[in-house]
């Protein structure tokens, strides 16, 4: 019996198309766990895979979707049984391995984690890779000494998925959050998530020729990279850390080493794709306790499979706010 999936394919002219097709379980890659997918979500990488940008998809036709949550249908792994609720993020699923934009997915058991206690599959996908990455960033900042009361913590790209969750988690933990956005209309939304200060994106993109600016931020979750990250590094307090999680502003870092040498600033790289399972379990545990579910609900934009082609382009254009949750069964 077939099931629906978003399939991207490359045409003879090189253009990438997206359409809902009916495929068979036998079409799925071989692995030890078959999951009935209930929800997926939308991340920047999903936009790249849906549109054929970034070179993430190596072989067509392809089913994107780097995240999913659902119920185990079949398993030859001792770790999971039919009926278990599971979550998947990362491991290059949706990039080189068929992903979650389908009613079924077959993956390796070691890529899965049990659905955290207290979360539904819908809530887990409201978190998704974006929220999971945010929690990893907060854990890294804490491990490098960040505590409430040390000063404002900056969140760049705050109205996006990573930034929205980071803002809500940090505010819930008692931090003073300064949220950076280039969309003034999202100010009320960010304040509702817990931001105490809204910072204009343009103010962090102004040309600044000195190697150091005033010490302002006790920590930072940076989803932008590029020139903005370079400027933020000059404004960090002595010994403070920046957790770098994204490159929406570009991969190049036009910076000097002066903040590292004179202020002991730390630049922490955050990878969520290949994170070991123990770290994943710890992050999901903290998400379940430290992310207010009412704040998470306020971020959700519901979607269905048919919406994904347009949403893929929208997220690449910076036009998606919060967290898109895709009901793949609708």
Secondary structure, 3 states (H helix, E strand, C coil): CCEEEEEEEECCCCCEEEEEEEECHHHCCCCCEEEEEEEEECCHHHHHHHHCCCCCCCCCCECCCCEEEEEEEEECCCCCCCCCEEEEECCCECCCECCCCECEEEECHHHEEECCCCCCHHHHHHHHHHHHHHHHHHHHHHHCCCCCCCCCEEECCCCCHHHHHHHHHHHHCCCCEEEEECCHHHHHHHHHHCCCEEEEHHHHCCCCCCCCCCCCEEEEEECCCHHHHHHHHHCEEEEEEEEECCCCCCCCCCCCCHHHHHCCCEEEECCCCCCCHHHHHHHHHHHHHHCCHHHHHHHEEEEEHHHHHHHHHHHHCCCCCCEEEEECCC
